[in-house]
């Protein structure tokens, strides 16, 4: 049969309804989300897809089924989603919509062609995929995904045979934004009161609260295992089929094993669930119970928990100061980060009299959160220099080819370098008043790679690592920091790769607990520019509404060397090789007059 390319978009017919819960997963147990009488409720979108037309040819059946994927939560009372009507009976159980979600741009062309007389192939350029756990992975540009379906005649109508390993859905970016949303599961940094997020995409609807609670009860994800913990005992599950939400209060009932947890784990359970479930619209408080025992007792909570901070847990560290340091030659001068774009000449700012002069032969200055600790590299990148106030403190040599050092919020310095023929990570107490040696960390997953840049997270629980392979391709990984019983770093967890489409990365910096900025490029032919890398959302290659990916690109700066965050996407500052400091102003970059470097303390 002649191969035909069809230039039709997979776009659902959308209608709007003010009926709450119209995107819910079909279930025999209905959960209603109670809302306050003053709450503003926006109309929810329903995606309506027709059943197979009588006499439809294979092309129409395949296109109808793919289009019906976006409406997998829509079903008549007591019925099945319309997508099942396109399937042969043997394939109904093979259709598992959320087991694999492929997202493609609404402007993309879906091609459908016959393969023999009883098989059909569909292909499209995809922008991202989501696995069965809700983890989002952005794909490199122009990635083509394909699927083959079997065809069988049922009576006088064509129906689809799905692959034996099952099939999920293909969904365009418009429908994806209506059906799915990103949510954070939360885990506790070991030895801290910080909640560390793991972003998952889940379908909206009346069973969202239940799905989130069930996901939160799962084990700590691999990229955080060893750096974070969960308060939920192994084997703890939801005791009921659903989490009820009444008058804005979500009540989670756990199986009896939860009552065996100690006081600390109980507080963690409350904090984790509250932070996760309060992100759902309409949920204003969370209570936690154990089947047969009633309320899970925590001394600090007597009613519904309205936020993890009520238990002393922090979700997002905040800036403790708006002051940055601008380096002008050897001098360090104070500057207000919020007014960088308005500063005409940094030389009018006062010299930081309690900090040392930094010789012009040194660069890559780092500043500790206590405002007293400083570090820098010599011109060759072979010597790390430390100061406490104006007092210089020797650091015993440990490596060459050092990367820009970075303080974490706890005062530890992080840097990478070459020693014994391989690239390694190093950390030391950056607040010590005396000379201390650097401790080496060699995670197995960095074998054969050269570290280009490191950046500790605001909560000091994770490390962003840029490394380069033998093929010259860079990658950006986020790994948990594994510590010993005294709190000293001793290793890294298996990493989570982020910003996957980037093949070249010069530097990275944290913007918040689930976002980093990367100075890089998607292809070797592209200029280097800052990208905002959102964990679980990528670098912005997915169209959002009418905004195309090309509209989100930051203009490329001249001769970029590293990137600094002063808060928010427009607060990204680039330090160049000139040296110079470039600040975003309007649609371009403004050179900060007289400045050689901008130095910002870590958030905590």
PETA-V579299 format. One record per residue. N is the residue number from 0. RES is the residue in one letter. PSI is psi in degrees with one decimal (NA if undefined). Layout:
[[N | RES | PSI] [N | RES | PSI]]
//
This chain:
[[0 | X | 141.2] [1 | X | 132.0] [2 | X | 131.5] [3 | X | 134.1] [4 | X | 120.6] [5 | X | 124.8] [6 | X | 68.6] [7 | X | 142.8] [8 | X | 142.6] [9 | X | 90.2] [10 | X | 126.0] [11 | X | 154.3] [12 | X | 123.5] [13 | X | 132.3] [14 | X | 160.1] [15 | X | 144.3] [16 | X | 144.0] [17 | X | 7.9] [18 | X | 120.5] [19 | X | 141.2] [20 | X | 16.9] [21 | X | -9.3] [22 | X | 23.7] [23 | X | 149.9] [24 | X | 138.0] [25 | X | 133.7] [26 | X | 150.8] [27 | X | -11.7] [28 | X | 113.7] [29 | X | 133.5] [30 | X | 125.2] [31 | X | 137.4] [32 | X | 113.2] [33 | X | 141.9] [34 | X | 149.8] [35 | X | 152.8] [36 | X | -20.4] [37 | X | 0.3] [38 | X | 135.2] [39 | X | 121.8] [40 | X | 115.4] [41 | X | 147.4] [42 | X | 138.1] [43 | X | 151.0] [44 | X | 134.6] [45 | X | 141.8] [46 | X | 113.4] [47 | X | 124.6] [48 | X | 136.0] [49 | X | 157.2] [50 | X | 167.1] [51 | X | 135.6] [52 | X | 140.1] [53 | X | 132.0] [54 | X | 10.2] [55 | X | 140.6] [56 | X | 170.5] [57 | X | -38.7] [58 | X | -46.3] [59 | X | -35.9] [60 | X | -44.8] [61 | X | -43.7] [62 | X | -39.2] [63 | X | -42.0] [64 | X | -45.9] [65 | X | -40.0] [66 | X | -35.2] [67 | X | -16.2] [68 | X | -35.7] [69 | X | -19.8] [70 | X | 28.8] [71 | X | -19.8] [72 | X | -10.0] [73 | X | 128.1] [74 | X | 144.3] [75 | X | 160.6] [76 | X | 119.6] [77 | X | 2.9] [78 | X | -168.3] [79 | X | 157.8] [80 | X | 147.0] [81 | X | -24.6] [82 | X | -31.3] [83 | X | -22.3] [84 | X | -17.3] [85 | X | -4.3] [86 | X | 149.0] [87 | X | 151.6] [88 | X | -35.8] [89 | X | -14.6] [90 | X | -6.0] [91 | X | -43.0] [92 | X | -13.8] [93 | X | -11.7] [94 | X | 108.5] [95 | X | 89.3] [96 | X | -43.2] [97 | X | 6.1] [98 | X | -26.3] [99 | X | 116.3] [100 | X | 123.4] [101 | X | 125.1] [102 | X | 131.0] [103 | X | 154.0] [104 | X | 139.9] [105 | X | -17.6] [106 | X | -2.2] [107 | X | 155.0] [108 | X | 126.2] [109 | X | 127.2] [110 | X | 135.5] [111 | X | 133.1] [112 | X | 151.9] [113 | X | 142.7] [114 | X | 94.7] [115 | X | -157.7] [116 | X | -16.2] [117 | X | 22.7] [118 | X | 150.9] [119 | X | 143.4] [120 | X | 135.0] [121 | X | 142.1] [122 | X | 152.4] [123 | X | 154.3] [124 | X | 116.7] [125 | X | 153.7] [126 | X | -23.8] [127 | X | 163.5] [128 | X | 154.0] [129 | X | 131.4] [130 | X | -175.7] [131 | X | -17.1] [132 | X | -1.0] [133 | X | 13.8] [134 | X | 128.5] [135 | X | 134.2] [136 | X | 120.1] [137 | X | 139.8] [138 | X | 151.7] [139 | X | 152.4] [140 | X | 145.5] [141 | X | 25.2] [142 | X | 121.1] [143 | X | 128.9] [144 | X | 146.2] [145 | X | 156.9] [146 | X | 144.7] [147 | X | 133.1] [148 | X | 147.2] [149 | X | 159.9] [150 | X | 140.4] [151 | X | 143.2] [152 | X | 123.0] [153 | X | 105.4] [154 | X | -122.7] [155 | X | 16.6] [156 | X | 143.3] [157 | X | 137.2] [158 | X | 161.2] [159 | X | 138.1] [160 | X | 117.2] [161 | X | 159.3] [162 | X | 151.4] [163 | X | -30.9] [164 | X | 9.1] [165 | X | 176.4] [166 | X | 146.5] [167 | X | -120.0] [168 | X | 154.7] [169 | X | 136.9] [170 | X | 136.6] [171 | X | 165.5] [172 | X | -31.1] [173 | X | -51.3] [174 | X | -35.5] [175 | X | -43.0] [176 | X | -24.2] [177 | X | -36.3] [178 | X | -39.6] [179 | X | 158.2] [180 | X | 151.1] [181 | X | 138.5] [182 | X | 153.1] [183 | X | 121.9] [184 | X | 151.3] [185 | X | 136.4] [186 | X | 158.5] [187 | X | 126.2] [188 | X | 127.3] [189 | X | 128.3] [190 | X | 9.5] [191 | X | 176.9] [192 | X | 26.3] [193 | X | 136.2] [194 | X | 123.0] [195 | X | 126.2] [196 | X | 151.4] [197 | X | 114.9] [198 | X | 131.0] [199 | X | 147.0] [200 | X | 125.5] [201 | X | 150.1] [202 | X | 137.6] [203 | X | 163.0] [204 | X | 175.7] [205 | X | -14.9] [206 | X | 11.2] [207 | X | -45.2] [208 | X | -42.2] [209 | X | -44.3] [210 | X | -40.8] [211 | X | -43.9] [212 | X | -43.5] [213 | X | -41.5] [214 | X | -37.7] [215 | X | -27.2] [216 | X | -11.0] [217 | X | 174.2] [218 | X | 163.5] [219 | X | 130.2] [220 | X | 155.2] [221 | X | -39.9] [222 | X | -9.2] [223 | X | -7.2] [224 | X | 120.5] [225 | X | -22.2] [226 | X | -25.2] [227 | X | 163.2] [228 | X | 166.6] [229 | X | 146.4] [230 | X | -16.3] [231 | X | 126.0] [232 | X | 150.5] [233 | X | 131.7] [234 | X | -7.2] [235 | X | 133.3] [236 | X | 170.9] [237 | X | 130.6] [238 | X | -24.2] [239 | X | 163.7] [240 | X | -23.8] [241 | X | 156.3] [242 | X | 123.0] [243 | X | 144.5] [244 | X | 113.7] [245 | X | 124.7] [246 | X | 38.3] [247 | X | 0.0] [248 | X | 117.9] [249 | X | 126.7] [250 | X | 116.2] [251 | X | 122.3] [252 | X | 120.8] [253 | X | 160.2] [254 | X | 159.3] [255 | X | -24.0] [256 | X | -23.9] [257 | X | -28.0] [258 | X | -9.7] [259 | X | -7.6] [260 | X | 148.5] [261 | X | 179.2] [262 | X | -42.8] [263 | X | -45.9] [264 | X | -35.0] [265 | X | -43.0] [266 | X | -39.9] [267 | X | -41.3] [268 | X | -48.2] [269 | X | -47.8] [270 | X | -43.4] [271 | X | -50.2] [272 | X | -41.1] [273 | X | -46.8] [274 | X | -36.2] [275 | X | -48.0] [276 | X | -28.0] [277 | X | -9.3] [278 | X | -11.9] [279 | X | 127.8] [280 | X | 133.1] [281 | X | -17.0] [282 | X | 119.8] [283 | X | -6.5] [284 | X | 159.8] [285 | X | 135.0] [286 | X | 149.5] [287 | X | 124.5] [288 | X | 161.5] [289 | X | 132.4] [290 | X | 125.3] [291 | X | -10.9] [292 | X | -10.7] [293 | X | -151.0] [294 | X | 135.4] [295 | X | 110.7] [296 | X | 128.4] [297 | X | 126.0] [298 | X | -36.9] [299 | X | -12.5] [300 | X | 123.7] [301 | X | -22.4] [302 | X | -149.3] [303 | X | 139.6] [304 | X | 126.6] [305 | X | -6.3] [306 | X | 148.0] [307 | X | -25.3] [308 | X | -23.9] [309 | X | -18.0] [310 | X | 6.7] [311 | X | 13.5] [312 | X | 136.0] [313 | X | 136.2] [314 | X | -47.8] [315 | X | 109.4] [316 | X | 149.4] [317 | X | 160.0] [318 | X | 132.6] [319 | X | -12.3] [320 | X | 145.9] [321 | X | 6.3] [322 | X | 133.3] [323 | X | 169.5] [324 | X | 132.8] [325 | X | 129.6] [326 | X | 125.9] [327 | X | 99.6] [328 | X | -120.8] [329 | X | -10.2] [330 | X | 144.9] [331 | X | 124.5] [332 | X | 147.4] [333 | X | 144.5] [334 | X | 144.8] [335 | X | 117.8] [336 | X | -30.1] [337 | X | -10.7] [338 | X | 20.1] [339 | X | -40.1] [340 | X | -10.6] [341 | X | -5.0] [342 | X | 125.1] [343 | X | -47.1] [344 | X | 113.2] [345 | X | -13.0] [346 | X | -14.0] [347 | X | -11.7] [348 | X | 150.8] [349 | X | 147.8] [350 | X | 139.5] [351 | X | 90.8] [352 | X | -20.3] [353 | X | 5.6] [354 | X | 157.1] [355 | X | 165.7] [356 | X | 136.6] [357 | X | 115.5] [358 | X | 145.7] [359 | X | -15.2] [360 | X | -7.2] [361 | X | 156.9] [362 | X | -173.3] [363 | X | 52.7] [364 | X | 137.0] [365 | X | 147.7] [366 | X | 130.5] [367 | X | 159.2] [368 | X | -24.1] [369 | X | -2.9] [370 | X | 2.3] [371 | X | -37.1] [372 | X | 138.0] [373 | X | 157.3] [374 | X | 156.4] [375 | X | 170.0] [376 | X | 152.1] [377 | X | 175.0] [378 | X | -31.6] [379 | X | -7.0] [380 | X | 28.0] [381 | X | -11.3] [382 | X | 127.4] [383 | X | 126.8] [384 | X | 137.7] [385 | X | 151.8] [386 | X | 148.6] [387 | X | 106.8] [388 | X | -128.3] [389 | X | -1.7] [390 | X | 122.0] [391 | X | 138.0] [392 | X | 126.2] [393 | X | 143.1] [394 | X | 117.7] [395 | X | 134.4] [396 | X | 141.6] [397 | X | -19.2] [398 | X | 168.9] [399 | X | 173.3] [400 | X | 42.9] [401 | X | 144.7] [402 | X | 169.6] [403 | X | 125.2] [404 | X | 156.2] [405 | X | 134.3] [406 | X | 142.6] [407 | X | 177.8] [408 | X | -16.8] [409 | X | 1.7] [410 | X | 6.2] [411 | X | 141.7] [412 | X | 139.1] [413 | X | 138.4] [414 | X | 157.4] [415 | X | 157.6] [416 | X | 179.8] [417 | X | 131.9] [418 | X | 141.4] [419 | X | 34.8] [420 | X | 10.6] [421 | X | 160.1] [422 | X | 133.3] [423 | X | 168.3] [424 | X | 150.8] [425 | X | 145.8] [426 | X | 148.9] [427 | X | 162.4] [428 | X | 106.2] [429 | X | -2.9] [430 | X | -1.6] [431 | X | 139.2] [432 | X | -7.2] [433 | X | 171.9] [434 | X | 132.1] [435 | X | 149.9] [436 | X | 156.4] [437 | X | 141.4] [438 | X | 135.1] [439 | X | 139.7] [440 | X | 123.3] [441 | X | 79.1] [442 | X | 139.7] [443 | X | -30.8] [444 | X | -8.4] [445 | X | 1.7] [446 | X | 131.5] [447 | X | 2.7] [448 | X | 156.4] [449 | X | 124.4] [450 | X | 130.2] [451 | X | -35.4] [452 | X | 151.4] [453 | X | 149.2] [454 | X | 119.9] [455 | X | 149.7] [456 | X | 160.7] [457 | X | -29.0] [458 | X | 7.3] [459 | X | 26.0] [460 | X | -17.4] [461 | X | 163.1] [462 | X | 128.2] [463 | X | 128.1] [464 | X | 122.8] [465 | X | 125.8] [466 | X | 157.3] [467 | X | 132.4] [468 | X | 175.0] [469 | X | -23.2] [470 | X | 0.0] [471 | X | 1.4] [472 | X | 132.0] [473 | X | 155.9] [474 | X | 153.2] [475 | X | 119.8] [476 | X | 148.8] [477 | X | 121.0] [478 | X | 146.2] [479 | X | 147.4] [480 | X | 116.4] [481 | X | 128.3] [482 | X | 156.6] [483 | X | -174.8] [484 | X | -17.3] [485 | X | -1.8] [486 | X | 6.3] [487 | X | 135.2] [488 | X | 136.3] [489 | X | -7.2] [490 | X | -179.9] [491 | X | 149.8] [492 | X | 172.4] [493 | X | 139.6] [494 | X | 163.9] [495 | X | 119.5] [496 | X | 135.0] [497 | X | 162.9] [498 | X | 40.5] [499 | X | -33.8] [500 | X | -17.9] [501 | X | 126.7] [502 | X | -11.4] [503 | X | 125.7] [504 | X | 124.1] [505 | X | -33.9] [506 | X | 163.8] [507 | X | 155.4] [508 | X | 147.5] [509 | X | 141.4] [510 | X | -36.1] [511 | X | -168.5] [512 | X | -9.3] [513 | X | 20.5] [514 | X | 134.6] [515 | X | 160.9] [516 | X | 140.9] [517 | X | 133.4] [518 | X | 102.6] [519 | X | -164.3] [520 | X | 151.1] [521 | X | -41.9] [522 | X | 162.8] [523 | X | -20.6] [524 | X | -12.7] [525 | X | 148.8] [526 | X | 152.5] [527 | X | 136.0] [528 | X | 162.5] [529 | X | 137.2] [530 | X | 139.5] [531 | X | 119.3] [532 | X | 106.0] [533 | X | 123.8] [534 | X | 130.5] [535 | X | 7.7] [536 | X | -13.3] [537 | X | -157.0] [538 | X | 13.5] [539 | X | 25.8] [540 | X | -7.7] [541 | X | 128.5] [542 | X | 134.7] [543 | X | 103.3] [544 | X | -130.7] [545 | X | -0.4] [546 | X | 115.8] [547 | X | 159.7] [548 | X | -35.6] [549 | X | -23.0] [550 | X | -13.9] [551 | X | -4.1] [552 | X | 133.7] [553 | X | 139.1] [554 | X | 140.1] [555 | X | 131.7] [556 | X | 165.6] [557 | X | 129.8] [558 | X | 53.3] [559 | X | 145.5] [560 | X | -50.0] [561 | X | 170.4] [562 | X | 145.3] [563 | X | 141.1] [564 | X | 127.4] [565 | X | 10.1] [566 | X | 115.6] [567 | X | 161.6] [568 | X | -35.6] [569 | X | -1.3] [570 | X | 14.1] [571 | X | 131.4] [572 | X | 138.0] [573 | X | 128.9] [574 | X | 130.7] [575 | X | 172.9] [576 | X | -4.0] [577 | X | -45.8] [578 | X | 154.5] [579 | X | 161.1] [580 | X | 123.6] [581 | X | 129.3] [582 | X | 139.0] [583 | X | 124.3] [584 | X | 117.7] [585 | X | -130.3] [586 | X | 15.0] [587 | X | -159.9] [588 | X | 137.4] [589 | X | 128.6] [590 | X | 127.4] [591 | X | 109.6] [592 | X | 127.6] [593 | X | -7.8] [594 | X | 137.0] [595 | X | -34.5] [596 | X | 155.2] [597 | X | 130.2] [598 | X | 126.3] [599 | X | 137.0] [600 | X | 160.0] [601 | X | 153.9] [602 | X | 151.7] [603 | X | NA]]
//
